[in-house]
Amino acid sequence: MDALFCGNGTLLVQCAEVFRRAGGTVVGVLSGDAQILAWAAEGDIPCLGTQDQHDLGDLRFDYLFSVANLTVLPDALIARARKRAINFHDGPLPQRAGLNVPVWAILAGDQSHAVTWHEMTSRVDAGHTLKSRGFPIRETDTAFSLNASCYEAGLDSFHALVDELRSGRETPLAPAGERGWHGRADRPHALGTLDFRQTAAELDRLRRALDFGNYENPLALPKLWTGTRLLVVGGLEIVAGSGAAGLVRSIDATGIVVATGDGLVRLSGFGDLLGQPVAPEEAGIAVGQSLLIPAPLPACPQPLRAIGKDEAVWQQMLRVAEPALPPYQGG
């Protein structure tokens, strides 16, 4: 049996090695990820382009594996797989289809999660399930740690999947239940700005759901509106006590305590939007001040989706932007 692998990240490498150890041949990879390309070159595996820019000639293969792949693959590529085209999804299907699924699972307060290996069709995340693996979501889980759990469950279940494919024992199961969808442009409530009308537990979930560790955050940072500026919030801890929602109860050198819809939270690790640290006493916040944002906002109104949709374009433009210099220096 042979396969083409496409996607990003080290999970692809690990899965490809599992496939090879099971006697399979990797005929090539489609990726722009430097670490994958280096691994492929070291193993004399052809690098055939990227997911959206490639020329495979008349190449066919038994299996197409899409792993940590954020690009919708064309039907023509999927059709090249003689047996099956299979995608790894970092969530349970069909309930949580789409992107950034671990984030939305934490935000929703889900008690459990799952990963799914499923057949690819022209409709994203809608094919029959070939293998899934479930696990609990811990009360301390962040986007970073839940993604790590997805990685482990994905690799473990891939071993079982390859064994079934090799022996022809795979059992495709049709999706069952209501389909949910999380789009690339979806963003959390108020772009991650803390709304103290919410409960302390909801605010804690927001902070954890937007904690990607040292990895790129594709959604938003948790933020505090002081009434005059936005500050990034690095830490949030639920503490005992109560008060009117949004009321600043205390301030010290390391953080501030604010009342929520049902209790208190301690906020710390402030920074400005350029990444510079801001001490609590420099934040322009006073004890007794109300930090309620002006009005409750829908979860993701159309303007927020527009921001999310255009964000990647602006990121690329800003990476190559150069300051405009006047033609003459004034004296």
Phi, psi and chi 1 to 4 in degrees:
 res  aa     phi    psi   chi1   chi2   chi3   chi4
   1 MET       -  146.0   59.1 -179.5 -180.0      -
   2 ASP  -134.9  164.2   57.4   24.3      -      -
   3 ALA  -155.1  151.8      -      -      -      -
   4 LEU  -106.3  132.0  177.5   75.3      -      -
   5 PHE  -108.9  138.8  -79.3   76.4      -      -
   6 CYS  -139.1  147.5   66.1      -      -      -
   7 GLY   142.9 -152.1      -      -      -      -
   8 ASN  -144.0  160.8  -55.5  -74.4      -      -
   9 GLY    84.1  170.0      -      -      -      -
  10 THR   -75.5  -17.7   58.0      -      -      -
  11 LEU   -61.9  -37.3 -178.7   58.5      -      -
  12 LEU   -60.0  -44.9 -178.4  150.6      -      -
  13 VAL   -61.8  -46.3  173.0      -      -      -
  14 GLN   -61.5  -44.2  -64.1  -74.7  -12.9      -
  15 CYS   -66.4  -39.9  -70.8      -      -      -
  16 ALA   -62.6  -37.2      -      -      -      -
  17 GLU   -68.8  -37.3  -71.2  -66.4   -6.7      -
  18 VAL   -60.4  -44.1  168.0      -      -      -
  19 PHE   -61.7  -41.9 -173.0   77.8      -      -
  20 ARG   -67.5  -42.1  -65.1  172.6   77.5 -175.8
  21 ARG   -65.4  -24.5  -71.3 -165.2  -65.1  -89.8
  22 ALA   -82.3    3.8      -      -      -      -
  23 GLY    99.4    3.1      -      -      -      -
  24 GLY   -83.7  161.5      -      -      -      -
  25 THR  -114.5  129.3  -60.2      -      -      -
  26 VAL   -91.4  110.8  178.0      -      -      -
  27 VAL   -82.2  -13.1  -61.4      -      -      -
  28 GLY   168.5  170.4      -      -      -      -
  29 VAL  -130.6  148.0  -64.4      -      -      -
  30 LEU  -117.1  112.0  -63.6  178.4      -      -
  31 SER  -168.6  152.7  179.3      -      -      -
  32 GLY  -108.6    7.5      -      -      -      -
  33 ASP   -79.5  121.1 -172.0  -36.7      -      -
  34 ALA   -59.6  -38.8      -      -      -      -
  35 GLN   -70.0  -33.3   58.1 -171.4  -18.4      -
  36 ILE   -70.1  -42.7  -69.3  176.8      -      -
  37 LEU   -63.8  -37.4  -61.0 -179.5      -      -
  38 ALA   -66.0  -42.8      -      -      -      -
  39 TRP   -61.9  -44.2  162.1   79.8      -      -
  40 ALA   -63.3  -43.6      -      -      -      -
  41 ALA   -62.6  -40.1      -      -      -      -
  42 GLU   -65.2  -32.2 -175.6  176.3  -14.9      -
  43 GLY   -97.1   12.1      -      -      -      -
  44 ASP    56.6   37.5  -67.5  -34.7      -      -
  45 ILE   -98.3  126.7  -63.3  172.0      -      -
  46 PRO   -61.4  133.3  -23.3   34.4      -      -
  47 CYS   -97.0  112.2  -59.5      -      -      -
  48 LEU  -104.7   12.2  -57.9  174.2      -      -
  49 GLY   121.4 -159.2      -      -      -      -
  50 THR  -112.1  177.4   63.2      -      -      -
  51 GLN   -62.1  -31.8  -63.5   92.9  -47.4      -
  52 ASP  -110.9   -0.3   49.8    7.0      -      -
  53 GLN  -139.4   99.9  -68.8 -173.7  -13.3      -
  54 HIS  -157.4  158.5   53.3  -95.4      -      -
  55 ASP  -135.8  100.2 -178.0    3.3      -      -
  56 LEU   -93.0    2.1  -58.3 -177.2      -      -
  57 GLY    59.4 -128.8      -      -      -      -
  58 ASP  -104.6   21.6   58.0   -2.6      -      -
  59 LEU   -61.7  130.0 -179.7   66.5      -      -
  60 ARG  -126.1  163.3  -62.4  -72.1  -61.9  -87.0
  61 PHE  -157.0  159.6   29.5   81.9      -      -
  62 ASP   -69.0  -45.9  -66.0  -33.7      -      -
  63 TYR  -130.5  144.0  -60.9  101.7      -      -
  64 LEU  -113.6  121.1  169.2   65.2      -      -
  65 PHE  -110.6  122.7  -69.5  109.6      -      -
  66 SER  -107.2  115.8  169.6      -      -      -
  67 VAL  -128.4  122.7 -175.1      -      -      -
  68 ALA    50.9   44.6      -      -      -      -
  69 ASN  -106.0  121.0  173.3   41.0      -      -
  70 LEU   -99.0    7.3  -57.0 -178.4      -      -
  71 THR  -106.4  131.8  -57.7      -      -      -
  72 VAL   -71.2  120.7  176.8      -      -      -
  73 LEU   -81.9  142.3  -59.2  179.8      -      -
  74 PRO   -68.9  150.9   22.9  -32.1      -      -
  75 ASP   -57.9  -34.3  -70.0  -14.5      -      -
  76 ALA   -63.5  -35.1      -      -      -      -
  77 LEU   -72.1  -43.9  175.9   57.8      -      -
  78 ILE   -58.4  -38.0  -66.2  173.6      -      -
  79 ALA   -69.8  -14.6      -      -      -      -
  80 ARG   -72.3  -19.0  -73.8  176.3  177.9  -96.4
  81 ALA   -74.2  119.6      -      -      -      -
  82 ARG   -68.0  -34.0  -72.0 -175.2  -70.5 -100.7
  83 LYS  -107.2  -64.2  -65.3 -176.1  176.7  179.2
  84 ARG  -149.8  146.1  -62.6 -172.0 -170.1  -82.4
  85 ALA  -107.2  124.7      -      -      -      -
  86 ILE  -128.0  133.4  -58.6  171.4      -      -
  87 ASN  -116.6  143.6  179.1   62.5      -      -
  88 PHE   -93.8  128.1  170.3   71.3      -      -
  89 HIS  -121.3  135.0 -179.5   67.3      -      -
  90 ASP   -90.0   40.8   56.7   -4.9      -      -
  91 GLY  -165.9  171.2      -      -      -      -
  92 PRO   -77.6  139.2   27.7  -31.9      -      -
  93 LEU  -117.1  144.4  -69.3  174.5      -      -
  94 PRO   -91.8    5.4   34.8  -36.7      -      -
  95 GLN   -63.7  -36.4  -66.1   79.9    9.0      -
  96 ARG  -130.7   75.0  -66.8 -153.9  177.4  -84.6
  97 ALA   -85.9  161.3      -      -      -      -
  98 GLY   107.3 -150.7      -      -      -      -
  99 LEU  -116.8  159.3  -64.7  177.4      -      -
 100 ASN    55.7   36.3  -56.9  -50.3      -      -
 101 VAL   -60.9  -42.1  170.5      -      -      -
 102 PRO   -56.8  -35.3  -28.9   38.3      -      -
 103 VAL   -60.9  -49.1  170.4      -      -      -
 104 TRP   -69.1  -29.7  -59.8  107.8      -      -
 105 ALA   -66.8  -43.0      -      -      -      -
 106 ILE   -65.7  -45.2  -65.8  174.6      -      -
 107 LEU   -58.8  -35.9  -78.5  174.1      -      -
 108 ALA   -79.6   -8.0      -      -      -      -
 109 GLY    76.4   24.8      -      -      -      -
 110 ASP   -58.9  142.1  -70.0   -0.8      -      -
 111 GLN   -90.5  -18.0  -60.3  -62.6  -55.8      -
 112 SER  -143.3  164.1   62.3      -      -      -
 113 HIS  -143.1  177.5 -160.6   59.0      -      -
 114 ALA  -162.7  161.1      -      -      -      -
 115 VAL  -116.7  156.7  -62.2      -      -      -
 116 THR  -139.5  130.0  -50.7      -      -      -
 117 TRP  -100.1  120.2  -67.6   94.4      -      -
 118 HIS  -137.5  158.4   67.0   91.9      -      -
 119 GLU   -69.0  141.5  -68.7 -177.3  -45.6      -
 120 MET   -88.4  137.5  -79.1 -172.3  -80.6      -
 121 THR  -131.4 -179.0   67.0      -      -      -
 122 SER   -67.6  -20.0   56.2      -      -      -
 123 ARG   -97.1  127.0 -171.3 -176.1 -174.5 -161.6
 124 VAL   -64.3  134.7  175.2      -      -      -
 125 ASP    55.7   36.8  -65.4  -19.2      -      -
 126 ALA  -122.8   -1.6      -      -      -      -
 127 GLY   -78.2  172.6      -      -      -      -
 128 HIS   -62.4  143.5  -75.6   55.3      -      -
 129 THR   -81.6  131.4  -65.4      -      -      -
 130 LEU  -101.6  -33.4  -66.0  168.4      -      -
 131 LYS  -160.0  136.9 -173.9   64.9   63.3  177.7
 132 SER  -136.6  159.1   63.2      -      -      -
 133 ARG  -145.1  120.7 -173.5   64.1   50.0   86.2
 134 GLY  -101.5  159.6      -      -      -      -
 135 PHE  -163.0  157.3   47.9   90.9      -      -
 136 PRO   -75.9  153.4   25.8  -33.0      -      -
 137 ILE   -95.8  124.3  -63.6  178.9      -      -
 138 ARG   -81.4  155.9  -61.6  161.6  -66.5 -161.8
 139 GLU   -65.7  -19.1  -68.9 -175.3   -3.8      -
 140 THR  -100.7    0.9   57.1      -      -      -
 141 ASP   -63.3  138.6  -96.4  -32.2      -      -
 142 THR  -110.3  174.4   62.6      -      -      -
 143 ALA   -57.3  -38.6      -      -      -      -
 144 PHE   -63.6  -50.4  173.8   80.9      -      -
 145 SER   -71.8  -34.3   64.1      -      -      -
 146 LEU   -70.5  -35.8 -170.5   53.5      -      -
 147 ASN   -63.1  -37.6  -87.9  -52.2      -      -
 148 ALA   -64.1  -39.4      -      -      -      -
 149 SER   -64.4  -37.8  -65.0      -      -      -
 150 CYS   -62.6  -41.2  -69.8      -      -      -
 151 TYR   -58.9  -49.9 -174.4  112.2      -      -
 152 GLU   -63.5  -45.6  -66.2  172.2    4.2      -
 153 ALA   -66.6  -35.4      -      -      -      -
 154 GLY   -64.9  -43.8      -      -      -      -
 155 LEU   -68.7  -43.4 -179.0   57.6      -      -
 156 ASP   -61.8  -45.0 -176.0   58.4      -      -
 157 SER   -72.1  -23.9   54.9      -      -      -
 158 PHE   -67.8  -35.7 -172.0   74.1      -      -
 159 HIS   -54.4  -48.6  -79.4   87.1      -      -
 160 ALA   -65.5  -39.0      -      -      -      -
 161 LEU   -63.0  -45.5  174.2   61.7      -      -
 162 VAL   -62.9  -39.8  169.5      -      -      -
 163 ASP   -59.4  -41.3  -74.2  -16.2      -      -
 164 GLU   -70.3  -38.9  -67.9 -178.9    2.8      -
 165 LEU   -65.2  -40.1  -65.7  175.8      -      -
 166 ARG   -64.9  -36.0 -178.2  173.6   55.0 -179.5
 167 SER   -96.5   -2.0   60.9      -      -      -
 168 GLY    72.1   26.2      -      -      -      -
 169 ARG  -101.7    8.3  -66.9 -177.4  -68.0  107.1
 170 GLU   -64.9  145.6   71.0  -89.6   24.6      -
 171 THR  -127.5   93.4  -53.4      -      -      -
 172 PRO   -64.8  134.7  -18.5   31.8      -      -
 173 LEU  -118.5  132.3  -61.9  175.4      -      -
 174 ALA   -68.1  143.1      -      -      -      -
 175 PRO   -56.9  138.0  -20.9   31.7      -      -
 176 ALA  -127.9  130.6      -      -      -      -
 177 GLY   112.2  177.6      -      -      -      -
 178 GLU   -76.6  136.7 -175.1  176.2   -6.7      -
 179 ARG   -85.9  130.0  176.4  178.5  168.4   88.6
 180 GLY  -110.9  156.9      -      -      -      -
 181 TRP  -140.2  131.9  177.5 -101.7      -      -
 182 HIS  -120.9  109.1  -55.1  -69.9      -      -
 183 GLY   -80.9  160.2      -      -      -      -
 184 ARG   -58.6  -33.5 -174.7 -171.5  -60.1  -90.3
 185 ALA   -88.3   -6.1      -      -      -      -
 186 ASP   -64.8  141.4  -72.1   -9.2      -      -
 187 ARG  -133.0  153.5  -66.9  -64.4 -178.2  -92.1
 188 PRO   -69.1  165.9   23.4  -32.2      -      -
 189 HIS   -45.2  127.4  173.0   75.0      -      -
 190 ALA    54.1   32.7      -      -      -      -
 191 LEU    54.6   34.6  -79.1  176.4      -      -
 192 GLY    86.5    4.0      -      -      -      -
 193 THR   -73.4  129.5  -55.5      -      -      -
 194 LEU   -64.1  125.2  -57.8  178.4      -      -
 195 ASP  -109.5  104.9 -175.3  -14.8      -      -
 196 PHE   -74.2    1.1  -64.6  104.4      -      -
 197 ARG   -71.1  -22.2  -61.9  176.3 -178.5   87.8
 198 GLN   -74.5  166.6  -64.2  179.9  -43.6      -
 199 THR   -75.7  163.3   66.7      -      -      -
 200 ALA   -61.1  -37.9      -      -      -      -
 201 ALA   -65.5  -39.3      -      -      -      -
 202 GLU   -64.8  -40.2  -72.0  172.0  -34.6      -
 203 LEU   -68.0  -37.2  -65.9  172.2      -      -
 204 ASP   -64.3  -40.7  176.7   59.4      -      -
 205 ARG   -64.2  -38.0  -70.0 -158.4  -59.8  -93.3
 206 LEU   -61.4  -47.1  174.8   65.8      -      -
 207 ARG   -61.0  -43.4 -163.0  -83.7  -52.6  168.2
 208 ARG   -70.5  -37.9  -68.8 -173.9  -71.5  110.5
 209 ALA   -66.1  -24.7      -      -      -      -
 210 LEU  -102.9   14.7  -62.8  178.9      -      -
 211 ASP   -99.8  102.6  179.8   -1.7      -      -
 212 PHE  -101.5   14.4  -73.2   79.6      -      -
 213 GLY    63.1 -132.2      -      -      -      -
 214 ASN   -90.2    3.6  -67.1  -34.9      -      -
 215 TYR   -87.2  160.2  -72.7   83.9      -      -
 216 GLU   -62.2  134.2 -179.0  179.8   -4.9      -
 217 ASN   -92.5  113.7 -177.5  -35.4      -      -
 218 PRO   -88.2   -0.1   33.6  -34.5      -      -
 219 LEU  -117.0  -70.9  -69.6  175.8      -      -
 220 ALA  -171.2  163.2      -      -      -      -
 221 LEU  -103.1  146.5  -67.5  170.8      -      -
 222 PRO   -66.0  132.0   19.2  -26.8      -      -
 223 LYS  -132.4  155.6  -64.9  177.0  -73.2  -66.5
 224 LEU  -118.8  127.5  171.7   68.8      -      -
 225 TRP   -93.4  115.8  172.3 -113.9      -      -
 226 THR   -85.7   -7.5   69.5      -      -      -
 227 GLY   107.2  -21.2      -      -      -      -
 228 THR  -132.7  -18.2   57.9      -      -      -
 229 ARG  -156.5  163.3   65.2 -168.2  -65.5 -158.3
 230 LEU  -101.2  135.5  -78.3  170.5      -      -
 231 LEU  -122.3  139.0  -64.5  177.0      -      -
 232 VAL   -75.1  139.3  173.8      -      -      -
 233 VAL  -109.6  121.2  176.5      -      -      -
 234 GLY   -89.6  -31.0      -      -      -      -
 235 GLY  -134.9  145.4      -      -      -      -
 236 LEU  -145.0  127.2 -173.6  151.3      -      -
 237 GLU  -132.1  133.2  176.4 -171.6    2.3      -
 238 ILE   -77.4  128.6  -60.5  175.0      -      -
 239 VAL  -127.1  164.1  -63.9      -      -      -
 240 ALA   -73.8  147.5      -      -      -      -
 241 GLY   130.0 -178.7      -      -      -      -
 242 SER  -153.8  173.8   62.1      -      -      -
 243 GLY   167.1  175.0      -      -      -      -
 244 ALA   -67.2  134.6      -      -      -      -
 245 ALA   -52.6  129.1      -      -      -      -
 246 GLY    91.8   -9.3      -      -      -      -
 247 LEU   -74.7  129.6 -177.7   68.9      -      -
 248 VAL   -78.7  116.7  178.5      -      -      -
 249 ARG   -90.2  -36.5  -65.4  -66.7  -55.9  -85.8
 250 SER  -160.0  158.9   65.1      -      -      -
 251 ILE  -139.3  135.9  -58.6  175.3      -      -
 252 ASP  -139.2 -169.5   60.8   28.9      -      -
 253 ALA   -68.1  -18.4      -      -      -      -
 254 THR  -110.4  -14.0   59.0      -      -      -
 255 GLY   177.9 -173.4      -      -      -      -
 256 ILE  -131.6  153.5   68.8  172.5      -      -
 257 VAL  -112.3  128.1  174.2      -      -      -
 258 VAL  -128.6  141.2 -175.2      -      -      -
 259 ALA   -78.6  144.4      -      -      -      -
 260 THR  -115.1 -168.7   72.8      -      -      -
 261 GLY   -64.6  -19.3      -      -      -      -
 262 ASP  -144.8   10.0   69.4  -15.0      -      -
 263 GLY   179.9 -148.9      -      -      -      -
 264 LEU  -127.5  150.6  -58.7  178.6      -      -
 265 VAL  -131.5  146.6  -68.8      -      -      -
 266 ARG  -104.2  123.5  179.0  178.3  178.8   80.0
 267 LEU  -105.4  142.3  -51.0  177.9      -      -
 268 SER  -152.3  178.5   59.4      -      -      -
 269 GLY    64.6   47.1      -      -      -      -
 270 PHE   -75.7  149.7  -61.0  116.2      -      -
 271 GLY  -151.9  160.1      -      -      -      -
 272 ASP   -85.0  179.7   63.4   22.8      -      -
 273 LEU   -75.9   -3.4  -62.1 -175.5      -      -
 274 LEU  -100.1    2.1  -64.0  177.5      -      -
 275 GLY    91.6    5.6      -      -      -      -
 276 GLN   -87.7  136.1  -62.1  -58.5  -49.8      -
 277 PRO   -64.7  147.4   21.4  -30.8      -      -
 278 VAL  -129.7  122.0  175.3      -      -      -
 279 ALA   -71.4  146.9      -      -      -      -
 280 PRO   -52.4  -40.0  -27.4   35.6      -      -
 281 GLU   -71.8  -12.2   59.3  -89.8   19.2      -
 282 GLU   -99.1    2.5  -60.8  171.5  -15.0      -
 283 ALA   -83.5   -6.7      -      -      -      -
 284 GLY    73.1   32.4      -      -      -      -
 285 ILE  -116.6  141.6  -58.9  171.4      -      -
 286 ALA  -124.7  148.8      -      -      -      -
 287 VAL   -60.0  134.7  172.9      -      -      -
 288 GLY    93.0   -9.8      -      -      -      -
 289 GLN   -74.5  149.2  177.6 -179.1  -10.6      -
 290 SER   -97.2  130.1  174.3      -      -      -
 291 LEU  -108.8   25.7  -64.3  179.0      -      -
 292 LEU   -68.1  135.0  -69.4 -177.8      -      -
 293 ILE   -72.2  157.4   55.6  177.8      -      -
 294 PRO   -52.4  -39.8  -27.6   34.9      -      -
 295 ALA  -159.2  152.6      -      -      -      -
 296 PRO   -60.4  139.4  -20.0   31.6      -      -
 297 LEU  -113.2  149.0  -62.8  175.1      -      -
 298 PRO   -59.4  162.1  -20.0   31.0      -      -
 299 ALA   -57.0  -42.4      -      -      -      -
 300 CYS  -159.4   79.0 -169.1      -      -      -
 301 PRO   -65.5  169.1   26.0  -33.7      -      -
 302 GLN   -54.3  -41.7 -168.6   59.5   37.8      -
 303 PRO   -58.2  -35.9  -26.7   36.5      -      -
 304 LEU   -68.6  -38.5  -64.8 -166.9      -      -
 305 ARG   -63.9  -36.9  -72.5 -164.7  178.4   91.5
 306 ALA   -64.2  -40.2      -      -      -      -
 307 ILE   -61.6  -47.2  -70.4  171.3      -      -
 308 GLY   -62.4  -37.6      -      -      -      -
 309 LYS   -67.7  -34.9 -166.3  171.4  -64.8 -175.3
 310 ASP   -94.1   -5.7  -65.4  -22.5      -      -
 311 GLU   -60.1  -44.5 -169.9  171.2   46.2      -
 312 ALA   -62.5  -37.1      -      -      -      -
 313 VAL   -63.6  -45.4  175.1      -      -      -
 314 TRP   -66.7  -36.4  -80.1  104.7      -      -
 315 GLN   -59.6  -45.7  -75.1  176.9  -24.0      -
 316 GLN   -65.5  -40.1 -179.1   59.1   30.7      -
 317 MET   -64.4  -40.4  -68.8  175.7   65.3      -
 318 LEU   -72.0  -28.6  -69.6  171.7      -      -
 319 ARG   -64.1  -32.2  -73.1 -169.6 -175.2  102.2
 320 VAL  -107.7    5.7  -61.0      -      -      -
 321 ALA   -68.3  143.2      -      -      -      -
 322 GLU  -126.4  143.9  -63.5 -177.4    3.2      -
 323 PRO   -65.1  142.6   23.0  -33.3      -      -
 324 ALA   -80.1  123.6      -      -      -      -
 325 LEU  -105.4  136.7  -60.6  176.8      -      -
 326 PRO   -65.6  153.1   22.7  -32.2      -      -
 327 PRO   -68.1  -22.9   23.2  -33.2      -      -
 328 TYR  -132.0  142.9  -55.7  105.2      -      -
 329 GLN   -87.1  124.5  -63.1  -66.3  -32.7      -
 330 GLY   -71.1  149.1      -      -      -      -
 331 GLY  -115.6      -      -      -      -      -
